[in-house]
Amino acid sequence: MLTADTEKNLATLIENRPADPGLWDGDKLICSPENMDRIAEIRKIGVDNISDADVVFLFTSAASTVGTDQTFHYFLPEFFRLIFFKREFGYSTDVADIFGRLDNHNFENWPLVSQRAALKLCQGGAELEQEE
């Protein structure tokens, strides 16, 4: 369910996310060989200009074949934006999957305000999925 707090929680995640998306270290791209071209293109265009498909790719691949735990934290608000505001994009997810990913990406070390915002957004995402 979309609430007045949805934008506030998204803003909190953005304000408190890592300064760096964790996709490169200097000139070195942090990804598996099969993802080098895609990450190089993302670096070239800038993370603020990536497509919705790239957001989904980065979210689902973070710290496994692309980037680090920091990558997941950085792109989580953009992924939530897709869930809440771009349903026509055709992507939704089981909120349990997001919870599992939180546990796998050092969630306990995030700022407390980010933890709270992410959990509230997960709850809102679950309510949105129940409405469909």
Secondary structure, DSSP 8 states (H G I E B T S, - for coil): ---HHHHHHHHHHHHTS-SS-SSEETTEE-B-GGGHHHHHHHHHH-GGG--HHHHHHHHHHBTTTBS-HHHHHHHHHHHHHHHHH-GGG-----HHHHHHHHHHTTGGGS-HHHHHHHHHHHHHHHHHHHH-
